Amino acid sequence: MSTTPLRVLPLGGLGEIGKNMTVVEYDDHIVVVDVGLRFPTAEMVGIDLVLPDFNYLRDRVDDIEAIVITHGHEDHLGALPWMLRELGADNAPPVYGGPLTMAMARSKLDEHKLGKLVECHDVQPGEILEVGPFDLELVHLTHSIPDMRAVALTTDLGTVLITGDYKFDQTPVDGKPADVQRLAELGKRGVLLLCGDSTNADRPGFSPSESVAGPHLTEVFGRCEGRIVVTCFASNIHRVQQVVDAASANGRKVCLIGRSMKKNVNIGRSLGHIDVPEGMLVQPRELDNFPDEKIVVISTGSQGEPLSALRRMAHKDHHQVELHDGDTVVFSATPIPGNERAVNDTVDRLYQIGCTVITTADAPIHASGHGYQEEIKLMLNLTKPKYVMPFHGDHKRIKLHGELAEKVGVPAENIFRGENGLPLEIDENGAAFGEKERSGVIFVDGVDLGEPADAALRDRRMLSADGIFVVVATISEQDGSSVADPEVIFRGVPFKDEADRLLDELREVVEASLEGAAKDDIKEIDLLQQQLHDDLAAFVFKRLKRRPMVLPVVVEI
C-alpha cells in the first residue's frame, strides 16, 4: 500500500454550477474526471467561455494516466480541447467515456485540429481498465443525455465513486434505466468516498421521468396554429427525439438551427440514439417553401447565450430564420442558476416581436436531468460510502446534500463540504482537507485564453460602465508648449445637456497640465501622457463622480 494519501482535488464544479473538473491522485498518478466549462456572466464583457484553471496539471502532465468524461454536456466535456491544447496535445493522455460521449469528444477535438493527436476510447459499462494504480470502471446511469456514466476508481485504499450528473429515471426514453444493481454491489464491497451530484439537493421528492415531456410537447404542438420554435440543449438527445416525435404526430417538418444542434443530432443518428423519419428534416433555406403550420424549428439558445441561434432570432440578427407575429417559441429547458437574466431578456424580446412564449411554468415540457432529494438519498443508501464529498452545486446545495447524507446515517465528521482547489486527502488513518491549491478560471476570448485579471477585461468593464475620453494634445518639440487647441472625443459618458461647457473645461485642464509639464521640463511623451491622464481623470471624477477610461495622445511637431 502506498504511503501517500489518495487525493481528490476539485478544480471546478464546487460552489458553482458548471465547469466540472476533478483530479484524483494516488501514488503520483493522476486521473482527471470531466473537463467542463460554463458560460460567462453579464459582467464578463466580451468573454465567450469560462474554463477551469489548468495550472495544477501543467507541471504534472507526465503523471496524468487518463481523462475520463462522464457524459457529453458542455459543463463536463466542453473544455477538453482547450485543456489538451494548453497541456500539449502531442503528449496527451488517453480519453475514456461512453460511445456517444466519445463521439462528441472526437468532434470537438477535430474542430480544434487535435483529433489525430488524442486517443478517445469507447468504454462499455462493466469493463474494468487498469489505469496506473487505479482500476477504472464506468457505471451506467440515467440523465438527460444517453451514455451517462458514473466513474469508479479503485485503489488498494478503496473505491472513489464520482457520480457525474444523474437521476433514477425508471422509464427513460431509451429504455435503459440506471444500473442500480451495480451500484448496490459497489456499496456492498465498500465505497470509500462518494462524490455526488448536488444540483437538485434543494428539491424534495423524486424528479419526473424524461419521458413525461414527450406527450406534453405533442399536446402543446397540437394547440399551435403557426410556426413552432423549440429551444433546448443541443446535447439533450432524448429531448430532441421527443420533439421530433411530437412534430411527426402533428404532421410537421423539422428544421435544425444552430451548429451544435446539427452536429449532435448527426452524431445521435449515427449511433442510433435519434430516429428521424425519412424526408422529415428540411434545410433552413427551404423554410419558406412550407406553410408556418407545417414547421417545427429546433434551435439552440435555451440559456440566452449571447451568440446562440435563438438569441440572434430574438434580436432579429439571424440570417436564416426571421421570427414574426404568430410564431410560438417553446423553452424545453429551465435556466441554469445565474442565466435567469439572459433568458428573461430573450423572452421579453420574443414578446416584443409578437411571439407566443411557452415555458416550463406554462406546461410540463421539461424534466430535469438531475435527481431530487429522494434520489440523492437512494444513491447514498445504495453505495453506503464511508466518506461523502458533495459535488456539482453552489454552496447552498452542497450544504443541503451534506444534510441529506447525515439523515441516511453518514456521520457528520465523514461529510466534507469542499470548494474548488481544496483537496480531500484520505489514508488508512482517516480523511481531512489538505493544503489549498490554485484553482480559478480561464477566459476564452475568441480563440485566446486569458487570466481573470486580464487588462482587456478590466478595460471592457470600465468602458461598459463609465465610457471613454480620448484627448489629443499637440505640443512643440522644442519646449513642450501647446501649439494647437486640444481635441477631446468622448463616448458613453452621460452629460448631454452640459457637453459644450464641460468640453471647454476639459480643454482648460489639458492646457494647464501641459503648461505645468513644460515648466517642469517634462518632454518625454510617456511622462506627458501619464500626467495628462492623472490630471484629466481627477477632474472628470470631481466633476461627474465617474471614472471613465481616459486615453491621452500627445503629438509632437
Secondary structure, DSSP 8 states (H G I E B T S, - for coil): --SS-EEEEEEESBSBSS--EEEEEETTEEEEEEE--B---TTSTT--EEEE--HHHHTTGGGEEEEE---SSHHHHTTHHHHHHHH-GGG---EEE-HHHHHHHHHHHHHTT-TTTS-EEE--TT-EEEETTEEEEEEEEB-SSSSEEEEEEEETTEEEEE--S-B--SS-TTS----HHHHHHHHHH-EEEEE-B-TTTTS-S----GGGHHHHHHHHHHH--S-EEEE--TT-HHHHHHHHHHHHHTT-EEEEESHHHHHHHHHHHHTTS----TT-B--GGGGGGS-GGGEEEEES-TT--TTSHHHHHHTT--SS----TT-EEEE-S---TT-HHHHHHHHHHHHHHT-EEE-TTTS-----SS--HHHHHHHHHHH--SEE--BSB-HHHHHHHHHHHHHTT--GGGB----TT--EEEETTEEEE-------EEEEETTEEE-TT-HHHHHHHHHHHH-EEEEEEEE-TTT--B-S--EEEEES---GGGHHHHHHHHHHHHHHHHHHHHHTT---HHHHHHHHHHHHHHHHHHHHS---EEEEEEEE-
